[in-house]
Amino acid sequence: MTMTKLGDFFRVERGDVKKVTQLTESSAENSIRLISATHFDNGGNLFYIPTTETVYKSGLTINNNGSVGDVFFHNYSFTATADVTVIIPKDNHTITLLEGLYLKTTIEKQKIRFMYGYKISNDRLRNMLLNIPLNENGNISWKTMNDKMLSFISDAPTLPKTKNKLSTNNISLNDKKWKQFVVKDILTVDSGVRLTKENMVEGNTPFIGATSKNNGITNWVSNKNKSLDKNVLGVNYNGSVCDNFYHPYQAIFSDDVKRIHIKDKTVVANAYKYLFLKAVFLQCKAQYQYGYKFDGTRMKKQKIMLPVTKDDKPDWQFMEDYIKSLPNGDLI
């Protein structure tokens, strides 16, 4: 692998579709997909018939507005808005699915750079260093990319077949109204207790630390303290910040981990609801970088987006149903 500038091997162009709200959606065979700066539906789900806009036969796109830094691969014809930058090989190579996924990953890993006012521009993209394979002639080795991705696929474990009856219901997050909530208004945030390695006594109780691995378990102890808890979401505010895990079993928690419970006692708190919240807290991860510490006070004041009922309360039942609707959601 060689670190090389993106602009050495790829053309970088802004999309040229304007006045999106005035476009007429079409289901005709010659309609083209419009890619805009969204996080969903592989970059957009509007189909229309272009007039003078540039139509790309395939390529990658990176959002320079909206969901900044998100990258999508398109192995079909598309157009793009000015909020999207199109990335196309200079050698006119038609990117395969595996090559597209490789490039998506290596480009998207650098999205953290484009935050806090550091705006994506064409020049910055051209100068972005990528870790890509080159052949002996100094050109991109597309075969190496394919082979690398195939090795990942062959090593991937096979998931069990789902028995989920709800998986055909096509529950969509886009079908719900969403609202912003302050964490402390809907969730309780309780502290863990400091326990040093010197004071740990070996046992059968999971000790939850600020790690991103092993479902948060860093040791097994027989110690007991006021952090003993179960049916709880443990959210890291030190170490691997914002990583979090659901614990249906009794465990004790490090002082680097906060214990999150649903505040409304009329709600049946279970794995499905907490796993939905897990994904919500992970969305906050990029906010707490470069010394901006995710302490208990900030966690309580953190704003999160949740789907709501008709009376604008968190729709906990929808959250549960959505998780159940996912493949193998019934295996939880």
C-alpha distance (Angstrom), angle and dihedral (degrees) to the residues before:
residue distance angle dihedral
M1 . . .
T2 3.80 . .
M3 3.78 131.3 .
T4 3.79 106.8 -126.6
K5 3.79 137.2 158.6
L6 3.79 116.2 -92.8
G7 3.80 89.8 -134.4
D8 3.79 92.0 59.7
F9 3.80 91.4 70.6
F10 3.81 106.8 15.3
R11 3.79 137.3 60.1
V12 3.79 114.0 -130.8
E13 3.82 117.4 -152.1
R14 3.79 135.2 166.4
G15 3.78 116.7 -127.8
D16 3.81 115.4 -107.0
V17 3.82 104.6 -152.9
K18 3.81 111.0 124.5
K19 3.82 135.2 -176.9
V20 3.80 93.5 27.2
T21 3.80 92.6 176.8
Q22 3.80 89.0 62.6
L23 3.80 94.9 55.4
T24 3.78 118.7 109.6
E25 3.79 114.8 -131.9
S26 3.78 113.8 -127.8
S27 3.80 136.8 -169.7
A28 3.81 93.9 -167.0
E29 3.80 118.7 130.1
N30 3.82 91.7 -111.9
S31 3.81 94.4 51.5
I32 3.82 117.5 122.5
R33 3.78 130.3 -144.2
L34 3.81 116.7 -111.9
I35 3.81 116.3 -142.5
S36 3.81 116.7 -152.2
A37 3.82 135.8 168.9
T38 3.79 97.9 -76.7
H39 3.79 132.5 128.1
F40 3.81 93.6 -140.7
D41 3.83 140.4 71.9
N42 3.82 94.6 21.2
G43 3.79 90.2 -63.7
G44 3.81 102.2 -40.1
N45 3.78 145.5 -11.2
L46 3.82 104.4 -148.7
F47 3.81 115.3 117.9
Y48 3.80 121.2 -166.0
I49 3.80 142.0 148.9
P50 3.85 110.2 -96.2
T51 3.79 122.7 -138.6
T52 3.81 113.2 -175.7
E53 3.83 99.2 -11.8
T54 3.80 121.7 116.0
V55 3.80 112.8 -98.1
Y56 3.80 116.5 -154.1
K57 3.80 118.4 -156.0
S58 3.82 92.2 -149.2
G59 3.80 140.2 -30.7
L60 3.78 145.0 116.1
T61 3.79 128.1 -69.9
I62 3.79 130.5 -157.0
N63 3.79 122.6 -163.0
N64 3.80 113.3 -122.3
N65 3.82 92.0 179.5
G66 3.79 133.7 26.7
S67 3.83 106.3 19.5
V68 3.80 90.3 20.1
G69 3.80 115.8 -150.2
D70 3.80 97.3 12.5
V71 3.80 110.6 139.1
F72 3.81 128.2 -155.4
F73 3.79 133.2 -175.0
H74 3.81 120.2 -140.1
N75 3.80 121.2 -166.4
Y76 3.80 90.8 179.8
S77 3.80 137.3 63.0
F78 3.81 115.4 -73.3
T79 3.79 145.8 158.2
A80 3.80 126.3 -143.1
T81 3.78 140.5 -147.5
A82 3.81 122.9 -125.3
D83 3.83 87.7 -100.5
V84 3.79 87.9 70.4
T85 3.81 131.0 67.0
V86 3.80 117.9 -148.4
I87 3.81 119.3 -142.9
I88 3.83 117.8 -159.2
P89 3.84 130.6 171.6
K90 3.80 113.1 -105.3
D91 3.81 90.2 -141.6
N92 3.85 89.2 60.7
H93 3.80 90.1 -120.3
T94 3.81 112.5 165.2
I95 3.81 103.8 -124.6
T96 3.80 115.2 -131.1
L97 3.80 123.4 -142.0
L98 3.81 93.3 -101.6
E99 3.81 92.2 47.5
G100 3.79 89.8 47.8
L101 3.80 92.0 52.4
Y102 3.81 90.5 48.3
L103 3.82 92.1 52.0
K104 3.81 92.7 42.9
T105 3.80 89.8 56.1
T106 3.79 97.5 46.2
I107 3.84 93.1 46.2
E108 3.81 96.4 42.1
K109 3.80 91.8 52.7
Q110 3.81 87.1 73.1
K111 3.81 96.5 53.3
I112 3.82 89.6 103.9
R113 3.84 87.4 71.8
F114 3.77 91.8 65.1
M115 3.78 100.2 66.8
Y116 3.76 138.3 95.6
G117 3.81 95.2 38.6
Y118 3.82 97.9 -43.1
K119 3.79 95.3 126.6
I120 3.80 125.7 -155.6
S121 3.79 111.6 -112.2
N122 3.79 132.2 172.1
D123 3.80 91.4 -110.0
R124 3.80 92.8 51.0
L125 3.78 90.3 50.1
R126 3.80 92.2 49.1
N127 3.82 89.5 52.4
M128 3.82 94.0 45.3
L129 3.80 110.0 120.8
L130 3.80 114.7 -129.0
N131 3.78 129.7 -168.4
I132 3.81 100.4 -132.2
P133 3.82 133.2 149.1
L134 3.79 118.5 -105.2
N135 3.79 127.9 -166.2
E136 3.81 126.7 -131.8
N137 3.81 90.0 -85.1
G138 3.80 91.7 57.5
N139 3.81 94.1 -108.8
I140 3.79 127.8 122.9
S141 3.81 111.6 -78.3
W142 3.78 99.4 -139.3
K143 3.82 90.2 176.5
T144 3.82 91.0 58.7
M145 3.80 89.3 52.6
N146 3.80 91.4 51.5
D147 3.80 92.7 46.5
K148 3.81 92.0 48.8
M149 3.79 92.6 52.1
L150 3.81 91.6 45.2
S151 3.81 89.3 54.5
F152 3.81 89.9 54.7
I153 3.79 91.6 49.6
S154 3.80 93.5 48.5
D155 3.82 90.7 51.1
A156 3.81 94.3 47.7
P157 3.82 115.5 108.4
T158 3.78 118.8 -115.6
L159 3.79 113.0 -112.0
P160 3.79 118.9 -133.3
K161 3.78 115.6 -104.3
T162 3.77 112.3 -96.6
K163 3.78 122.8 -114.6
N164 3.78 89.3 -169.0
K165 3.79 112.0 140.2
L166 3.80 92.7 -170.0
S167 3.81 94.8 56.2
T168 3.81 90.6 90.7
N169 3.81 93.4 54.9
N170 3.82 92.7 83.4
I171 3.81 94.8 -141.3
S172 3.80 106.2 -165.7
L173 3.80 128.1 -159.4
N174 3.80 87.3 -148.0
D175 3.80 91.2 65.0
K176 3.80 92.7 67.6
K177 3.75 133.0 76.9
W178 3.82 110.9 -120.2
K179 3.78 130.2 -152.3
Q180 3.78 136.3 -172.5
F181 3.82 118.0 -113.4
V182 3.79 133.4 -174.9
V183 3.82 108.3 -122.8
K184 3.82 95.9 -128.6
D185 3.81 91.3 54.3
I186 3.80 94.3 61.7
L187 3.81 105.6 17.2
T188 3.79 136.1 47.3
V189 3.80 116.3 -128.3
D190 3.82 114.1 -156.4
S191 3.78 128.9 177.4
G192 3.77 130.6 -119.2
V193 3.79 123.1 -132.7
R194 3.78 127.0 -108.8
L195 3.80 111.9 -110.6
T196 3.80 119.0 173.2
K197 3.78 123.5 -149.8
E198 3.79 89.2 -114.5
N199 3.81 90.5 60.3
M200 3.80 97.3 43.7
V201 3.79 116.2 112.1
E202 3.79 116.0 -157.2
G203 3.78 114.0 -110.4
N204 3.81 147.6 121.5
T205 3.83 101.9 -77.8
P206 3.82 116.5 102.3
F207 3.80 114.1 -119.7
I208 3.81 110.7 -149.2
G209 3.80 116.4 -146.2
A210 3.82 135.7 173.1
T211 3.79 96.7 -82.9
S212 3.80 133.8 126.6
K213 3.82 93.8 -140.1
N214 3.81 142.0 69.3
N215 3.81 93.4 25.4
G216 3.80 87.8 -66.9
I217 3.81 95.1 -59.2
T218 3.81 111.9 138.0
N219 3.80 99.9 164.1
W220 3.80 145.6 -2.0
V221 3.81 116.2 -120.5
S222 3.79 144.0 166.5
N223 3.82 92.9 -143.9
K224 3.79 117.8 120.1
N225 3.82 127.9 -158.2
K226 3.81 140.3 149.4
S227 3.82 91.9 -77.3
L228 3.83 90.8 71.0
D229 3.80 103.6 128.3
K230 3.80 145.5 146.3
N231 3.82 139.4 -166.6
V232 3.79 86.5 38.8
L233 3.80 140.9 127.2
G234 3.80 112.8 -124.2
V235 3.82 111.4 -152.8
N236 3.83 120.6 -167.0
Y237 3.78 116.4 -132.6
N238 3.79 93.7 171.5
G239 3.78 130.6 36.1
S240 3.79 107.5 15.4
V241 3.81 92.6 18.9
C242 3.83 118.0 -142.2
D243 3.79 93.6 2.6
N244 3.78 106.1 130.6
F245 3.79 141.0 179.3
Y246 3.78 138.0 -160.1
H247 3.81 116.2 -122.2
P248 3.82 116.8 -165.1
Y249 3.82 89.8 171.2
Q250 3.80 130.4 69.8
A251 3.79 112.6 -86.0
I252 3.78 140.0 154.2
F253 3.78 121.3 -125.2
S254 3.79 136.2 -135.6
D255 3.79 119.0 -123.0
D256 3.83 85.6 -112.0
V257 3.82 90.5 67.4
K258 3.81 129.3 69.0
R259 3.81 121.8 -148.1
I260 3.79 114.0 -132.4
H261 3.82 123.9 -159.8
I262 3.80 130.8 172.9
K263 3.80 105.4 -104.3
D264 3.82 99.1 -149.3
K265 3.82 105.1 87.3
T266 3.81 91.3 -161.8
V267 3.81 89.1 66.6
V268 3.79 117.3 88.9
A269 3.80 99.6 -129.0
N270 3.81 111.1 -149.5
A271 3.80 143.7 150.5
Y272 3.82 94.2 -80.7
K273 3.79 95.2 56.1
Y274 3.80 93.5 43.4
L275 3.81 92.2 48.7
F276 3.80 88.9 54.0
L277 3.82 88.3 51.7
K278 3.80 89.1 48.2
A279 3.79 90.0 63.3
V280 3.81 90.8 45.5
F281 3.82 93.0 54.6
L282 3.80 91.5 47.1
Q283 3.82 87.7 60.5
C284 3.83 87.4 66.3
K285 3.80 93.8 57.1
A286 3.81 98.1 95.3
Q287 3.82 90.7 53.0
Y288 3.80 93.4 65.0
Q289 3.78 104.0 60.6
Y290 3.79 136.7 113.3
G291 3.80 97.0 35.1
Y292 3.81 97.8 -43.9
K293 3.80 94.8 131.5
F294 3.80 122.2 -145.0
D295 3.81 97.1 -139.9
G296 3.80 128.3 166.4
T297 3.80 94.3 -92.8
R298 3.79 93.5 51.9
M299 3.79 91.0 44.8
K300 3.80 91.0 56.3
K301 3.80 91.2 48.0
Q302 3.82 94.1 43.4
K303 3.81 113.9 120.9
I304 3.79 117.9 -136.2
M305 3.80 132.7 -177.1
L306 3.80 119.0 -124.1
P307 3.81 135.8 170.5
V308 3.79 111.7 -103.6
T309 3.77 141.4 -152.6
K310 3.80 124.4 -119.6
D311 3.82 89.5 -85.2
D312 3.84 91.6 52.6
K313 3.80 96.7 -107.1
P314 3.82 122.6 132.8
D315 3.80 107.6 -79.3
W316 3.79 97.2 -135.4
Q317 3.80 92.8 169.0
F318 3.81 91.6 55.7
M319 3.81 89.7 49.9
E320 3.80 90.2 53.5
D321 3.80 93.1 45.3
Y322 3.79 91.3 49.4
I323 3.81 93.8 53.8
K324 3.81 90.0 46.1
S325 3.81 89.5 51.8
L326 3.81 92.3 59.6
P327 3.81 119.0 96.7
N328 3.81 108.0 -79.0
G329 3.78 90.0 3.4
D330 3.79 88.5 134.7
L331 3.81 90.4 60.1
I332 3.82 92.7 70.5
